[in-house]
């Protein structure tokens, strides 16, 4: 299926604009990583420790009344999210003392909502030391995955291609962190799952373009590197857009109809799909062109 037909867009020629945009996003992403490392961002209980509960009430309730009930019983800092389809309530208390908070929440609602009984659908408690360890282990896992990417691409293609793919993947990770940090969204294990998912998606998208570039390099060794890369990207442009669009629609369905629990996860996927498509065209390929041209220039100097 061809969505666009034959195109002749100068993607590589727009690399300077793309690099400026990507640099700004990367800087914000680095700031976000520093804040996450310090535990100063909006950290979920997975990384900061705390208590999370999902309650199902028998009748509709007011989120304001629920917050008032908790305040009366000494729980001042609690993040409440109402799930209207099912009369359910999510209660999150980051950094709260583990062990007693769950019982205190149940006591509060049993007292204040005596005519509206509820059941505990799920309850999670994570100590601060465990949360700190999870945060550090997660950052190591992301770093190791990026290292694996550069080794794989370097083995399959060329070391310069590996550098391009790794920078593009790092760009995607930083972009997702930047958006979530700006929006003050919660950083939790679901978000990290989305980040690693998009890292794999970005790599797949980049490999398809690199495969076509490698084919055309073998066919047209005398052509200008700029033209070969542009031609290759244009040849697979329809495939790239169709793949990204279908994946985006699936993630959009999760975002719109998946419910509150996976709302931020699906949002991260939506952001990541768009960013990964952009980076495979405007980040990975232009970087390889720059490295290839530099290598050719050195060969000319030596000759």
C-alpha positions in Angstrom: 0.0 0.0 0.0 1.4 3.4 -1.0 0.0 6.3 0.9 2.0 9.1 -0.7 3.3 7.6 -3.9 6.7 8.8 -5.1 8.1 11.7 -3.0 11.3 13.7 -3.3 11.6 15.5 0.1 14.9 16.8 1.2 14.9 15.4 4.7 18.7 15.6 5.2 18.7 19.2 4.1 16.5 20.1 7.0 18.8 18.5 9.6 20.0 21.8 11.1 16.4 22.8 12.0 15.8 19.3 13.4 19.0 19.3 15.4 18.1 22.6 17.1 14.6 21.3 18.0 16.0 18.0 19.2 18.7 19.7 21.2 16.2 21.8 23.1 14.1 18.7 23.8 17.2 16.8 24.9 18.3 19.5 27.4 14.8 19.5 29.0 15.0 15.7 29.1 18.4 15.8 30.8 17.0 18.2 33.4 14.1 15.7 33.9 16.5 12.8 34.4 18.5 14.8 37.0 15.3 15.6 38.9 14.2 11.9 38.7 17.6 10.8 40.0 17.3 13.2 42.9 13.7 12.0 43.5 12.6 15.7 42.9 10.2 15.0 40.0 6.6 13.8 40.4 7.6 10.3 41.4 5.1 7.5 41.7 5.1 5.2 44.7 7.1 2.7 42.7 10.1 4.9 43.1 9.4 7.1 46.1 7.7 4.5 48.4 4.2 4.8 49.7 0.7 3.2 49.5 -1.7 2.8 46.6 -5.2 1.5 46.9 -8.1 0.9 44.6 -11.5 0.9 46.3 -14.9 0.0 44.8 -17.9 1.7 46.4 -21.5 0.3 46.1 -22.9 3.7 45.3 -21.7 6.9 43.6 -19.6 9.3 45.8 -18.1 12.7 45.7 -14.3 13.1 45.4 -14.5 16.2 47.6 -16.2 14.2 50.3 -13.6 11.5 50.0 -10.8 14.0 50.4 -12.6 15.6 53.4 -13.0 12.2 55.1 -9.3 11.5 54.8 -8.4 15.0 56.1 -10.6 14.3 59.2 -8.6 11.3 60.0 -5.1 12.9 59.6 -4.4 12.0 55.9 -3.6 15.4 54.4 -1.4 14.4 51.5 -3.2 11.9 49.3 -3.7 11.8 45.5 -7.3 10.8 44.7 -8.5 9.7 41.3 -12.1 8.9 40.6 -13.0 6.1 38.1 -16.7 7.0 37.4 -17.4 3.8 35.5 -17.7 1.4 38.4 -17.7 3.9 41.4 -14.0 3.2 42.0 -11.5 5.4 43.7 -7.7 5.4 43.5 -5.9 6.5 46.6 -2.1 7.2 46.4 0.1 8.4 49.2 3.7 8.8 48.1 6.3 8.6 50.8 3.7 7.8 53.5 4.5 5.4 56.3 4.0 1.9 55.0 1.9 -0.6 57.0 -0.6 1.7 58.7 -1.9 3.9 55.9 -4.0 1.3 54.2 -5.8 0.5 57.5 -6.3 4.2 58.2 -7.8 4.9 54.8 -10.3 2.0 55.2 -11.2 3.2 58.7 -11.7 6.8 57.4 -14.2 5.7 54.7 -16.0 3.2 56.9 -16.6 5.9 59.4 -17.5 8.8 57.0 -19.2 6.7 54.3 -21.1 4.3 56.6 -24.1 4.2 54.2 -21.8 3.5 51.2 -19.9 0.2 51.8 -16.8 -0.5 49.7 -14.4 -3.3 48.9 -10.6 -3.1 48.4 -9.9 -4.1 44.8 -6.1 -3.8 45.2 -3.5 -2.5 47.7 0.2 -1.9 47.2 2.7 -0.8 49.7 6.4 0.0 48.9 9.0 1.2 51.4 11.2 4.2 50.7 14.4 2.1 50.5 12.8 -0.3 48.0 11.5 2.7 45.9 15.0 4.2 45.9 16.5 0.9 44.7 13.8 0.5 42.0 14.6 4.0 40.7 18.4 3.3 40.5 17.8 -0.2 38.9 15.5 1.3 36.3 18.0 3.9 35.2 20.6 1.2 34.9 18.2 -1.0 32.9 17.5 1.9 30.4 21.3 2.6 30.1 22.0 -1.1 29.4 19.2 -1.3 26.8 20.8 1.7 24.9 24.2 0.0 25.0 22.6 -3.2 23.6 21.1 -1.2 20.8 24.4 0.3 19.7 26.1 -3.1 19.8 23.4 -4.7 17.7 23.3 -2.0 15.1 27.1 -1.9 14.9 27.1 -5.6 14.3 24.3 -5.7 11.8 25.2 -2.5 9.8 28.2 -0.4 10.7 29.5 1.4 13.8 28.4 4.8 12.4 24.9 3.4 11.9 25.0 2.2 15.5 25.8 5.7 16.7 23.0 7.2 14.7 20.4 4.7 16.0 21.6 5.0 19.6 21.4 8.8 19.5 18.0 8.7 18.0 16.8 6.2 20.6 18.3 8.3 23.4 16.5 11.3 21.8 13.2 9.5 22.0 13.7 8.6 25.7 14.7 12.1 26.6 11.7 13.6 24.7 9.3 11.4 26.6 10.9 12.3 29.9 10.8 16.0 28.9 7.1 16.0 28.1 6.2 14.1 31.3 8.4 16.4 33.3 6.9 19.6 31.8 3.3 18.2 32.3 4.3 17.1 35.9 3.0 13.6 35.1 3.8 10.8 37.5 7.0 8.8 36.8 6.3 5.2 37.7 7.1 1.7 36.4 4.3 1.9 33.8 6.0 5.0 32.3 9.4 3.2 32.2 7.6 0.3 30.5 6.3 2.7 27.9 9.8 4.2 27.5 11.4 0.8 26.8 8.5 -0.1 24.5 9.1 3.0 22.4 12.9 2.4 22.4 12.2 -0.9 20.7 9.7 0.7 18.3 12.1 3.4 17.4 14.9 0.9 16.7 12.6 -1.1 14.5 11.6 2.0 12.5 15.2 3.1 12.2 16.4 -0.4 11.1 13.8 -0.4 8.2 15.2 2.9 6.9 18.8 1.7 7.4 18.1 -1.5 5.5 17.0 0.5 2.5 20.0 2.9 2.8 22.4 -0.1 2.9 20.8 -1.5 -0.2 21.1 1.8 -2.1 24.7 2.3 -0.9 25.6 -1.0 -2.6 23.7 -0.1 -5.8 25.0 3.5 -6.1 28.4 3.7 -4.5 29.3 6.8 -6.6 26.2 8.8 -5.6 26.4 11.7 -3.2 25.7 10.4 0.4 23.2 13.2 0.9 21.1 12.0 -2.2 21.4 8.3 -1.3 20.0 8.8 2.2 17.3 11.2 1.0 16.2 8.7 -1.7 16.1 5.8 0.7 14.0 7.7 3.3 11.5 8.8 0.6 11.3 5.2 -0.7 10.1 3.9 2.7 8.2 7.0 3.7 4.7 5.5 3.0 5.6 2.4 5.0 6.9 4.6 7.9 3.7 6.7 8.0 1.3 3.8 7.7 3.1 1.8 10.4 3.2 4.8 12.7 -0.4 5.8 12.0 -1.8 2.3 12.8 0.2 2.0 16.0 -0.8 5.5 16.9 -4.5 4.7 16.5 -4.2 1.6 18.7 -2.5 3.7 21.4 -5.2 6.4 21.0 -7.9 3.8 21.6 -6.1 2.9 24.9 -5.8 6.6 25.8 -9.5 7.3 25.1 -11.2 4.1 26.4 -8.6 2.3 28.5 -9.5 4.0 31.8 -7.6 6.0 34.4 -5.2 3.3 35.4 -3.4 3.2 32.0 -4.2 6.7 31.0 -0.6 8.0 31.5 0.9 4.9 30.0 -1.1 5.3 26.8 -0.2 9.0 26.7 3.5 8.1 26.9 3.0 5.7 24.0 1.3 8.4 21.9 4.1 10.8 22.5 6.7 8.1 21.9 5.3 6.9 18.6 5.3 10.5 17.2 8.8 11.2 18.5 10.2 7.8 17.3 8.9 8.4 13.7 10.4 11.9 13.7 13.8 10.7 15.0 14.2 7.8 12.6 14.0 10.3 9.7 15.4 13.6 11.1 17.9 12.4 13.7 19.3 8.9 13.0 19.8 9.3 9.3 21.3 12.8 9.3 23.8 11.8 12.0 25.0 8.9 9.9 25.3 11.2 6.9 27.5 13.6 8.9 29.7 10.7 10.1 30.0 9.2 6.6 30.9 12.5 5.1 33.5 13.1 7.8 35.0 9.6 7.1 35.1 10.3 3.3 36.8 13.7 3.9 39.5 12.0 6.0 40.1 9.4 3.2 40.5 12.3 0.7 43.0 14.1 2.9 45.0 10.9 3.3 45.0 10.3 -0.5 
